[in-house]
Amino acid sequence: MSGSSFKIYNASAGSGKTYTLVKDYLKIVLTSEAYLPHRHVLAITFTNKAVDEMKRRIVSALLRFSSSNILTTKDDLFTDLTHELSLSPEKIHDKARQLIRKILHNYGGFDVSTIDKFNQRLIRTFAYDLRIPVNFEVELDTDSLLQKAVDQMISKTGKDKALTKVLVAYALSKLEDDKSWDIALDLYKSAKLLTQETALPYLESLSNQKLAAFEGLKATLEREYKALEQQITEVATQVLDLIVGQGLTFVDFYKGSLPKHFAALTAKKYNIKFDLVWQKNIETTPLYKKNTPERISQKIDALRTDLVAAFLSTKQAVYRLRYLQNIRKNITPVSVLTLIQNEINAIKEAQNIILISEFNTIIGKEIKTQPAPFIYERIGEKFNHYFIDEFQDTSELQWTNLDPLITNALAAGKGSVLLVGDAKQSIYRWRGGKPEQFMSLINNQHTLPVDARIANLPTNYRSCKEVVKFNNDFFNFCSKAVFSEATHQNLYLSATQEQNKTKPGYVQLSFLDFDQGSDKEALYAEEVHNNISIYKASNPDAKYKDICVLVRKRKEGVAVANYLSSKGIDIISNETLLVAESKEVKFIINVFSFLKDNTDTTAKLNILNYLISRNNVTDGHQFRLNYLHLDFLPYFASFSQFNINFDPQTAIQLSVYELAEYIISTFHLVQNTNAHIQFFLDIIFEFTQKKSSGIAPFLTYFEHNKEKLSVVSPEGIDAVQIMTVHKAKGLEFPVVIFPFAELSIYKEIEPKEWMPIQELDDNFPYFLINYNKDLEHYGTEGKARYKAHQAKLELDNINLLYVAFTRAAEQLYIIGNRSSANKSTADLKTYSDILIGFLKSTGTWRAGVSRYSFGSMQPIAALDAPQHPMQLQRKFVSTLKSQLNVSMALKADYFWDSAQKEAIEKGNLIHLLLARVYLSSDIQMTINTSLEEGLISTEQSQPLFKILESIVFHPQLKLYFSPGVEVYNEREIITGSGQIIIPDRLIVNASGKAVIIDYKTGQYLQKHQQQLQTYASVVQQLGYIVEKKILVYIHPELTIKTVI
């Protein structure tokens, strides 16, 4: 690479980053003397989609260059290369022809890879050294594994006394705080630290500590806590005594605030915010009203010094007390992390897996210390040139792991390194991305042997003029109004982009009014629909597929998706079309749950509710009363009124996948097509292949993952796309709609922070605490960490806005909350605050006006037709095994000739079917079960059904197939002499009287009667009165004979 072997591109959104990357890659491979130049270049990015895009562009460019047409047609990339390489077009054309053949013939050496894939390759290479099985599998679902590890650890309570004591005490402490005693969720949240790269250095310092050490820390905290409580109570009591001693009362003070404050402290009420005006300015704020009598005011003034000193000392003590309490709340979850890690290790070893989140750590500990030549030798490649895209998303550990290879390439003088990034697009801090790392590099603050040449890409080639101008102006405003950190201010001050497109473009800001109790999600979704309507009305050729709705949270996307679907608008979304949102999928899950546990009344009721809704049952309440109380088998049998013939006894014998298909078929859940159910079946199939085939494990898996399992929508259809901002990164859309623009930039979900606590206990250099505003008052260290944390929140959340707004190529619609209109410039905390603050700063804001627009709407050029047009599947694809008409002839009977077969079937087969019939309502289920098992064919089912009906409903027999009797079909009975008899059917009524029925084929024989008499004798010995003995002859015709 010309100019420097180490180059950094500072590439803002839409600045042609991929074009530049491809150009630099081609410059290397087209000028290399190596036989296979592409094998000496390693290009790393962060998503498979980015890998595919970069590979496609490189191969596409080489294919164009290798065509003879390139010498006579205009191609900007080809022209740039001829100029920058000072090579003739013919030379590049010839080189490209050779190179494309080599790449296609050695495609495995075409190393454009995600960093995770490269890391996996390194780990497999060093598997023997790391004592890892070479055939390990990569586990992507870390959440399920963590949940399983936590459950396994909790299951050891009662066996491990120390663990039991800790967990029971923790459960009791939660009850004292009016929280659920269930500790599993808290421990699972803490266990997530084990997969967070940023937490690893702190966790290592805790890894050798036993439970006893944590108990020691808890004892230290409790001692200081009690001492502080006593100190606060004593000071507060002294203040109150001092006030009374001067003849003053609470009402003598302004609103009685100060004495009330100390009274609260004596009552051990420490949840004080310290945010009232008098509390913030205790040393200067008057403590009494202006019209207070002079004798009273003089007394208060005389006490002021003591009152202020007492207030400040107790304030400090309260914050210290809350700090200790904060640490104490986290002791149990942190103390068991080592035990959870042990369970994780056991699971990994048993299943032969490695978590994808472990890759960087494994390399950091074991591989990066190896010399670069040795690593090259082991992986079989010698890379001289490194390309790292989206560098702002690189974690510290990832960069540290690449350091030996990169340093070696630069030090040798023959290699090169190219980094591309944009700190403004760093939105993955939660998984280790550190934009400050990239900001340091572009200021040449690093330890590499060569200084970088920094190249800015200033022009926006993506967005129209008005979109670029709005973003320039808005983020320039943010740099001055939002950031508390100077480096972050400078980052956005220098973010102004040059415009390339002359087309004006369009930006619209809408602000909604919400009444108390308003359904915000519904109102935002409605406004999204309005914006879509505005766009569609602006141009007869406008397409839904031009539009992408970007959301911050998945649940916001679900709300928009549901609303648009209700308006008949097709949508594409791999995140918001949750499988679990389908009524049919919920129904299947409820059937699963009820089959697993037939005491699950909730599932039982939900099944009835679905049937009421689908079958338009007029009196749903009566329907529930009629059937909710029924036992397991009669409950399902009652559904026959809806032409539903579901046999639970058959169902519980099926695999999870076959059971789902059986439910879909028997309950007629799908008429034409249902994407949710189709993907649900795919989820079941994948689960049963990798995990387990049982109902209970699947239900647990689905419950833990239902917020992530979604329908993967096809691309290329005319539908509105909905996705989160994080998923949209790196993409662009003609029209972007960004609703819910009211996120607080300082709001987090259960944030944590590591604090040094060595002054409390030498065993713990750092400890985890809950992050909140109190941190600012936890000493100098706490104040510094609070300030740094707030600055990161500001950067990360403005970065999120930057990514969202810069996805728009032509039109940008933003929807916020109008309630921010009264906020001052010094108090901008939400996106809506900032947007309205921006409009005010430009003089655009008008009271009572809710919609603002910039630029003009113009027709959008049609998107390129997909290379491979999408063919939508209009038919649901699922076939029950029984409907395939494929079965195994397991009985020898089926191999006889037709005459013998008929006789045998009339005897043995019907005999077998009758053994399954307990009540008359069981006939259809018996036939269905036999079909499912392949015992009978579809052709046989109807004749056999009629035969069973003729027996069961025969006037002399139907009483014995009715409810209210106890039935034993083919039960073994041991006689007094040790012999075993098996009556075909034994019926016992409520009075203890028995009836014996035996099924026979052919003519009456005396031995049949003798056999029945033997059965009766044994039954009578059991204490029953045998009321009747009946022989039922099935073939050649149905004959009933009562034996006397």
N, C-alpha and C positions, 0 to 999 in steps of 0.2 A: 504494500500500500504506500503510495507516494507520500512524501512529507514527513511521516513518522511511523514507526512500527507499532505505536500505541495511539489509537484514535478513539475519541468519544464523541458520539453524536448526541446532542441535546435536542431531542425531537418532540416538539409539541404535537398536539392532536392534529391529524390530517395533513401532516407536513411531508408526506411522501417517504416515510421511514422504510417501508418494505421495499420500495423501488430502490432506495439508496443501499439497503442491505444487499439486495440481489446484484446491484451493479458492482459493489465492492467484492462480493463473492466471485463474480465472473471475472473481474480484473485479476484476481489471484490465479484462478484455474486456467484462464486463457494465456497467461504469461509464464506459467510454471513449466520447468523443464522435466518434471517428474513424469513417469510413464502413466501413472494413475493419480493425477494431481488432486482429485476430489477426496482421496483417501487420507490426505494430510491436512484436511480442513474439518474442524469440528464447529458446527453451528448449534447453539443451544437456545431454546426458547421455553415457554412455560405451559403451553397447551398443545394438545394434539392438533387442534384446528389450525393454530399458527404454524406448526410443523408442516402440515399438509399444504397450507397456502404458500409457504416459502419454497418447498420442493416443487410445487406446481409451477410457480413463477420461474424458477431456475430452469427446469426442464422445458417449459414452454418457450423461454427466451432462446435456449440453445437449439430447439427445433426450428424456430423462425430463422435464426442465424445460419443454420445448416442448409436452408433452402436457397436455391439459386435466385429466387425472387427477391431476397434481401438486398441484392446489389442494385436493384432498380426501383425498390419501393421505399417509402419513408418510414423509419422506425426510430423513435427518439432514443431508446436505450442503446441501439446499435450505433447511432450517430455519436452519442456521448462517449461510448467506449472507444470508438476510433480516434476521437480527439484526445481523450485523457490518457490513452495508452500509446498514442502516436504510432498506430499501426494502420496499415491499409485495410480497406473493407474486405479485399480478397483474402488477406492473411487471417483476419478474424473469422471469416466465413469458412475457410479451410480448417482452422483450428477447432471451430465449433462442430464441424462434421465429425472430426476424430473424437472429440470429447463426448458428444452425446452418445456415440456408440460405446465408449468405455464406461460411461455412467450406467447405461442400460444393461450392459453385460456384467457390471460389477456393482449392482444396485445396493448390495449389502454394505458396501463401503461408502455409500452416499450418506455421510453422517450429519443429517439435520435431525436433531433429537430434542425431546423434552429433557429437562435436567433430571427428572425422576427416572427416566429410562436409561440415561447415561449412568446414573448412580447405581441402578440395578445391575447394569453390565459390570461395573466395577466390583460390586459385592459378589456376584456370581464368580468372577475371576479369582477373587481372594477367599472364596467360600471355605476352602480347606484350611487356610491360615486362621480364619475366624471361627473354625469349628461349627460351621453352618452346613446343613445338608445342601448339596449342589442343586437338588431338585426342589428347593423351597418354592412355595407359592407366595405371591404378594397379596396381602390382605388390605383391601381398600375400606372395608366397613369397620373402622376402628371403634365406632360407637357401640356396636353390638358386642364386640369383644370386651370392651371395658365394662359393659353392663353385666356380662357373664362373669367376669372376674370379680366384680363387686358382690354379685349374688353368691358366688362360691365362697368368698371370704366371710360374708355374713352367716352362711350356713355352718360355719365352724364355731359359732357362739354356743356356749354350753359345753363345748369340748376344751376350748382354750380359755382358761379362767381369766387371764390378764386381758385378753381381747373382749371377753364377755363383760367384764367390769367396765371397760372403757366405753363400749357401745351402749350398754344399759344406762350408764350415767349421762351419756350424750342424749339418748332418747328422752330421759327424764328432764334434762335441761331444756329441750325443745318444748316439752309440755308446759314447763314453767313460763316459757315465753309465748304461750297460747298458739303454738304451732303444732303441726302434725308430728306424732311420735315416729312416723316412718322415716328412717334415716337413710334409706337406700338412695333416694334422689340426691341428697346432699353429698353422699360419698361418691356417687357417680360424677357429679359436677367437679368434685375435687380430683377425681381420677383422670379427668381430661387434661390436667396439668402434666401428666406423664407423657402425653403426646405433643406437648407444646415446646417447641425448640427454645423459646425465650425463657422458659422456666427451668430448663435443665441445669444450668450452673447453680441455681439455688437449691434444687432438689438433691444434687450431688452432696451438698453440705449437710443434708438431713439424712442421707441414705444409711449411715451407720448408726443412727440413733434408735435405741430400743424404746418400747412403750414406757418403760420406767423413767427415761429421760424426759419424756413429754409430761409425765405425771409430776416430775420435779419442777418443770417450768410452770405447770398449772398451780402448784403449791406456792411458788414464788409470787406469781401474779395475785393469788388470793390474799397473801400476806400484805402486799403493798396496797391492794384494793381496799382492804379493811382499814388500813392505816389512813388512807386518803379519805375514806368515808368519815372516819372519826374526826379528822382534821377539818373537813368541810362543815360537819355538823357543829363542831366547837366554834369555829369562826362565825358561822351564820347565827348561832345562838347568842354569841357575844354582841353581834351587831343589833339583833332584836332587843337584847337587854339594854344596850346603850341608847337606843331610840326611846324605849319606855322610861329609862332612867332620866332622860331629859324632858320627860313630860310630853313627848310627842306621840301621835297616833298615826296609823297608816294613811288616813285621809289628809294629813298635813303634807304629804308628798304628792307630787304630780301623778294623778291617777292611782296613787298608792303603789306604783310600780316597783320601786326599790325595796321596800319592806316585804312586799309580796314575793319578790325574787328570793330573798333570804329565807322566808318562811317555807318556800318550796324546797329549798336546799335542806332545811331541817327535816322535811318529810321524805328526803332521799329521792326527790324528783330531779333527775339529771338530764332529761331530754330537752334541754334549753337550746334554742337556736342562736342566741346572742346576735340577733340581726335587727333588733329594734333600735331606733335612733338613739335613745338614751344609753343603750348598752354599747353601741359603737363609739359614742362620744361621751363616755362617762365623766371624763375629766373636764369637759367644757359645758356640757348640757345642763341647764338649770334643773334642779331636783324638785322644784316646787312651782306653783302657778304665780303669775305676775301679781295677782291681787292678794297673795298670801300676807297676813299680818306681819309686821316687822319683827315682833318678838319671836314669831315662829321661824321666819326666814333666817334670823340671826342664829338661832339654835342649830338649824340645819347646816348653815354655812360653817359654823364652828366644828361640826362633825364631819364635814365634807372630806377632809384628808383621810380620816380613818375609814369612812365609808368607801371611798375610791380604792384605798389599799386593800380593804377586805374583799371588795368586788373583784379586783384584778387577781388577787391570790386564789380566791375560790374559782374564778373562771379558769385559771391555769390548772388548778387541781381537778376540776370537772373534765377538762379536755384530757388530762393525763389518765383519769379514771376511765373515761370512755375508750381511750387508747388501749388500756389493759384489758378492758372488756372485749374489745375488738379482737385482740390476739387470742383471748380465751375461747371465743366462739369458734375459732378456726383450728384449735389444737387437735380435737378428735379427727376431723376430716384429713388434716395433714399427717397426723401421727400414724394413720393406717395406710398411707400411700405405699410404703415399702412392702407391706403385706399384700396390697392389691397388685403391686408389680410382680411379686412372687407368683400370684395366681395367673397373671398375664403370661409370665414365662412358661408356666406349666402348660397352659393352653396352647401357646405357640409351639412348644416342643411336641405336644401330642398331635397337633394338626399340621405340623411341618410348614409353618407360615412365618413371614416377617411383615410387620406393619410398614406401610409405605411411609408413615411419619418417622420411622426409625432410620431411614436411609442416610440422611445427613449426619446423624449422630454416630452411626457405625463407621462411616468413612472418616469422620472427624477424629474418632478415637484410634482407629486401627490402620487406616490406609494412607492418610495424607502425610504421615511421618516417613513413609517410604520415599526413596529418591525417585525423581521423575523418570530417569531411564528405566528403572526397574518396573515402574507402573506401566510404562509404554510396552515393555517387553511382555508383561503378563497379559495385557489386553490385545496384544498383537497389532497395535497401530502406533504410528509416530506422527502426532499432530504438531504441525508447525504454526498453524493459524487458528485463532479462536474468535468466534463470533458469539456474543451473548446479547440476545434481544430482551427487551422489557427488563432491563437491569434494575430498575427501581423496585421490582418485586423480588429481587434476590435477597435471601436472608444472609445474616452475618456468617452463619456456619457454612452455607453453600459457597459463598465467596472465599472463605478461609480454605475450604476443601479444594477449590480450583486453583488456589494460589501457587502451589508447587509446580503445577503444569504450566501455568501462565508465566510465572517467573522464569522457568527454564526456557520457554520459547523466546521471551524477550532478551534474556541474558545471552543466549546463543547468537543473537544478532541476525539470524536467518528467519525468524518467525515474526508474527504480528498478532496484535489483539485489537478487536473492535468491539466496543461496548455501545449499546444504543438504549436510551431510556428517557424518561421524563418524570421528574419527581412529582409533578402535578397530577400524574395519573397513577400514583401509588395508592391503592385502595385495599391492599391485602396485609396490613400490619398484623391482623389477628392470626395469620398463619406464618408470620416471620418476616414478611417484607419490610424493608427499612429504607425509606426514601432518603434519610440523612446520609446513608452510605453513598448513594449516588451523588448527592450534593457535595460531599467531601471530595469525591473523585473529580468532579468537574472543576473543583478548585485546586486540583493536583495535591490533595492531602492524602498521601498513600505511601506505601513502602516498596512499591515496585521499582525495578532498576531503571526505568525509563519514564520521563514525564510524558503525559498525554497531550496530544494536540486536540483541542476542543473545537468542535464544529457545530454551530447552531443551524438548525433547519427552520428558518423564520417564516416561510410561506405556507399558508393553509390552502391546499389544493382540493379539500373535501367540500367545504361549506360555502354557501352563497354569501354575497357581500354583507347583507344586513345581519346574518347570523354571526359572522366573524366580528362585525363591529359591536354587536350587542355583547358578545362574550368578552371582547377586549375591554369594553367600558365597565361591564359588571365586575369582572375579576380584578380590574384595577381598583375599583371601589372597595372590594373585599380586602385587598392588600392593606388598605389604610384603616378600614373600619372593624376588621375581625381579629387579625392576628396580634398576639402579644409577644411573639418571638420575632426578632429582627430578621433572621435568615428566611423565615417563612414569608414575611412581608416582601423581602427583596425577590424571592422566587416568583411571586405573582406580579410584582411591579415590572419585572422584565419579561412578562408572559405575552406581551402584545404581539399579535401575528399580522403579517402582511396578507392582503387579499389577492387572490388569483382570479377568481370567477367574477365576471361582470354582472351576472344575473342577480337581481336585488335580494331575493329571498324574503322570508316572513317570520317574525317572532311575535307571539301573543302571550300576555300574562293575564290570568284570570284569578280573582280572589273571591272566595265564597264566604257567605255569612252563615254562621251556625248558631242555632238556638240551643239553650240548655237541654241536654238529652237527645240532641239530633243524632241520627245515624250517619256519622261522618263518612264511613266507607261507602254507603249507598249514594250520598250526595256527590262525593268525588267521582264515583263510577258514572253517575248520571252526567256530570260535566265532561268527562272523557267522551261519552257518547255524543254530547253536544258538539265537542270539538271535531270529532270524526264527521259528524253531519255537516259542519261548516266546511271542512276540507272537501268532502264529497260533492257538496253543492257548488264549489268554486270552479269545477272543471268536469265536464261530462266524461272525460277519460280517466278521472281519478280512480285509483284502485285501492282496495283495502290492504293489499300486500305492500303498499308504499309506507304503511304506518307501523310504527313500533311504540308500544306503551312501556315506559320504563318505570319501575317501582323500586323502592328501597327494601321492602320486606315482602316475603312470599305471600303472606296473608292479604296484603294489599292487592297483589296480582290476582289472587283467587277471587276477591270481591269484584274487581273489574271484569275478569273472565266470566263470572257468573252473570253479571249484569248484561254484558254484550251478547252473551249466548241467549239470554232471555229476549233480546231484541232481534234475534235472528241473524246476528253477525258472526261469521266463522272466525275462529281464532286459532293461532298456533302458539303453543307454549309448552316447553318441556319442564316448567317449574310450577305453573299454576293450575294445570289440568291434573290435579291430584287424583290418583286412582281411588283413594279412600272417599272422595266426594261423591262418588256414584251411589245412587240409592240401591242399585242391584248388587254392587260390591259390598255395601254395608249389610245387605240382606244375607249374602253368602257368609260373611263373617259371623253374623248372628246365628246362622244355622250351624256353622262350625262350633261356635261357643256352646250352643245348647247340646250338640252331640257329645262334646267333651265333658260337659257337666250338666246333667238334666235337672239340676236344682237351680240353674241360672235363670231366675225369673225375669231379669231384665232382657236377656236375649229372647226368651220365650215371648215376652210382650212385644218386643220389636218385630219379631216375625209376624205376629198377628197384625200389628200396625201397618206393615208393608202390604199384607194381603187385603186389608180393609181399603187402603188407598188404591191399589192396583185394580181391585175387582169392584170398586165403587159400592162397597157395602153401606147401605143407607143408615143402619143403626149400629155404628161402630162400638158404642158403649155396651150394648147387649151382646154383640158378637164376642167382645172380650170376656164378659161375664160367663158366656156359654162355654168357652174353650180354654181360658187361661188355667182353670183348675184341673184340666184333664191330665191323666198320667201320660208318660212318655209315648207309648205306642198308640193309644187312642187319640192323643193330641195330633199326631201326624196323619193318622187314618181319617180324621175329620176333614182334612183338606181335599178329600175326594170330591166334595161338592163343587170344587173349582176345577175338576178334571185334573187334579194333582195326585199322582200315585207314587208317593215317596215312601220308600221302605227304609226306616232307620236302621234295621238290622242288617240290611244290605249295605247301607251307607258306611257304617262303622267298620266294615271289613275292607273298604277301599283305601287306596293311597290318597294323599291330599289332593293331587292333581285330578285323579279319577273322580274323587268325591265332588270337587268343584264342578267338573263336567256333568256329573250326575244331577247335582242341584240345579244347574243351568237348564238341563234338559227336562227334568221332571216338573220343575216349577215354571217352565216356559218363559225364562227371563229374557231371551233374545229373540226378536222376530226377524230382523234383517241384519243389522250390524251394530256392534257396540264396542267402541274402541277401549273404553274403560275395562270391560270384562276381558277383552282380548289381551290387554296388557297385564291384567290381574293374573290370567292364566300363565303368561310369560314369567311373571314374578314368582309364582308358585313353582314353575318348572325349574327356574334358576336356583331357587332356594333348595328344592329337594335334591338337585344334582350336587350342590356344594355343602349343604348343611345337614338336613334331616328330612325324613318323610312323614313325621308325626304331626297331628293337628296342633297339639299344645306348643311345640317349639315354633311352628309357623305363626300361630296367633301371637306369641311373644314377640317374634321378629317383626310382624306387621304392625303391632302396636307401637314399637320403638321407632319404626321407620316410615310410618304412614304420612308424615309431613314431607318426606323426600321422594316417595315413590310416585312417579307421574307418567302420564301418557306422553310418549315421544312423538311429536307431531311432524308430519312430512313437510319439507320445504317445497316451494314452487307453486303452492295453491294460492288463490286470491283470498287471503285471510289476514286479519290484524295480528301482529306478533305482540306477545306480552312476555317480558323477561325482567329479571332484576338487573340493576346497574352493573353489578359485578359480572354477570354473564355477558353483558353487552360490550364489555371492554374489548377494544380492538375491532369492533364492528362499526358500520355506518348505515343509516337509513334515510330515505328521502324526507320522511316526516317523523318527528319524535314528539310524543306527548308525555310530560312528566307531571303526574298528579301527586297528591299528598306532600306538597312542598312546604311542610311545616315541622319537619324534624328538628328537634333541639340538638345543636351541635355539641352540647355538653352531656347529653343523656346517654347512658350505657346500661346494659342489662347485667346486673350483679358484677360490677368490675372489681378487680383485685389489684393489689400492689405489694411488692416485696419490700419490707422495711428492715434495716439493721437493728437487731435487738441484743447485741452482745452485752450491753450494759446490764441487761436483765439476767442473762444466762450464757456463760461461755460456750455451752454446747450448741448454741444456735446463733450463727453469725447473722442470718437473715430469717425472717418469718413472714408468712402470708397474712395479709389483713384485708378487710373489706375497704374498698376505696370510696371515700366520700369527702365532703367539704371539710370535715374535721381534720383531715390529713394536714391541712395548711397550718394547723395549730399544734402539730406534734413535733415541736422543736425546729431547729434549723434544717435538719435533714428532711423532715416531713414537709416543710414549706417549699424546699427546692424540688422535691419529688412531685408535690402537688402542682407547682408551676409548670414543670416539664410535662406532666400528664395532661394538663389542660391544653398546653400548646400542641401536643400531639393530636388531641381531639379536634382542635380547630383545623389543623392541616388535613387530617384524614377526612373530615366531613366536608370541607370545601373542595378537596380533591374529588370526592364523590359527586358533588355538583358539577365540577369541571368535566368529569368523564360523561355525565348524563347530558349536559348541554352541548358538548362537542361531538356527540354521535349524529346530530342533525345535519343533513346535507343541504336541505332547502327550506324546511319549515320546522319551527320549534314552538310548541305550546307548553306553557307552564301553569300549573293550577295550585294556588296556595290558599292561606287562611287570612281573611280580611281583619281579624281581630288584632293583628299586629300593627295596625295603622297608628296606634297611639304610643308606640315604643319610641324612646329617644335613641339617637345615634349611639349613645354610650351603652345601650342596653340591648344590643342585637344578639339574640340567642338562638333563634330559629331561622330556618330557610326563609319563611315568610317575612320575618323581621328584616332580614338582610335585603330581600327583594324590594320590599316597600321602602326601606331606607335608601336603596339605590335610586328608586324612582323619585323620592323626595330630593336627593342630592342633585338630580338633573332638572328639577323643577317640573317634572312630568306628573307627579301625583296630584290627584284632585279628589277632594272629599265627595263621597257619594258615587264615584266612578269605580266600577269593579273590573273593567276590562281595558287593557292597554295593548296597542299593536304597533309594530315597527316594520317598515318595508311594505311589500305588496305581494299578494298571491299571484303566482303565474303557473301555467301548466307544467307538470313535471314530466320529463322525458320517460318513456316506457322503459322499464327494467329489461335487461337482456333475458330472452326466453331461456329456460333451463336447457342444458345440453341433453339431458335425459328426462323427457316429460314425465310427470308424476301420474301413475295410474292408481286411483283410489280403490281400495278393496271394499266393495259394497255388500259383501256377504260375510256373515260371521262364520269363522272356520273353527269347528270343534265337532268331533264325532265320538259318541259313546262307543266303548269297546264292543258292547252288545250289538250295536247297530252296524258294525263292520261285517256281520254275518261270517265271522271267522271264529271257529271254536275247535277244541281238541276233543276227539272221541276218546274219552278216558275209560269208558265202560266197554267190556267185551261184547255186551249186548248188541252194540251197533254194527258188529261185524257178521252177525248171523243173517240168514236169508229173510225175506220179507215176512213170511208166515210166522217163523220163530220170533222175529223182531216184534211183531204186533202183540203176540202173547206176552212176551217178556215186558214190553213197554206198558201194557195194560196192568201188569202186576207190579213189577219192581219200581217202575218210574212213578206211577200214581201213588204207590205205597210211600215212596220217598217224598212226594209233594204233600201228601196228607200229613206226614210227620211234621210239616212246617205250619200247618193250619191249626191254630188254636181257637180262633173265633171266625165266624163267617166273613168278617171284614178283612181277614188275612188272605183271601183267595188271590186278589189282584197283586198284592205284594209278593206272594209266593211265586206267581208266574213271572213277575218282573225280576225277582232275584234269580230265578232259574235261567231266564234269558241272559242276564248279566254274567252268570257263571258259565254260560255255554252248555248247560245241562240239557236244555231243549232248544229247538230252532224256532224262528219266527213263525214258520208254517204250522208247527205243532202247538203253538201257544193258545190259539183260539179253541181248537177241539178239546184240549186239556182243560181249559178254563170252564168249558161247558160241562165236562165230566165232573170236575170238582164241585161245581154248583149243584149238579143233580144229586150228589152225595150229601153235601153239607145242608142243602135246603129240602132234603127228603122229609116228608111229614113225620116219619118215625125217628128221624135223626136230628132235625134242626134244633130241638131243645138242647141237645148236647154240644152245640156250637154257638150258643148264645151267651152273652155276658152274665156274670153272677155265679159261674161255676169254676172250680179249680181243675185245671187240665194238666195231665202228665203224658206227653207223647213220647213213646219209645224210651221210657225210663227203666234202667236196670233195677231189679229187685232181687235181693239175695234171700233164698229160702233158708229154713232152719237147718237143712242138710248141707248147705253151702252151694247149692245150685243157683244159677242165675236165670231169671225169666224176664222177658221184655214184652209186656203187653203193648199193642199198637197205640191204644188210647185208653187212659184211665181217667174217669171224670168223678169228682167228689163234690157233692152239693153242700149247702150251708149246714144241713142237719147231719152230715157225716155219712150219708149213704152214697155208695159207689156204683158206677156203671162201667162195665168193661166192653170195649169194642175192638174187634180184630178184623183186619181186611184180608180177603182171600181172592184167588183167581181160579177159575175153572168150576168143576162140579162139587157138590157137597160131599164131604167125606166124614166118616164117624170120628176119625182122629182129630178133626178140627174142633168138634164138640168137646172131646176129651181134653184137648189143649186148653180150651176156654175154662173148663171145670177146674183144671189145675191152677190157672191164673186166679180164679175166684177163691179157691182154698187158701192160697198164699195171702191174698189181699185181706181175707177175713181174719187170718192170724195177726195181721197188722192192726186189728181193732176196728175195721170198717164193716158195715153191713152191705153186702153186694145185692143191690136191688135188681139189676138186670145184667144179662150177658148177651151180647149181640154180635152175630157174624154178618159182615158186609161183603157180598160177592160182587166183584167189579166186572168180571168178564166171564162169559160172553155178553151177559146183560146184568144190569144192576138188580140184585136180589138181597132182601133183608131177612135174616132168620134169627129169631129170639130163642136162645137156649134155655131150657127149663132145668 
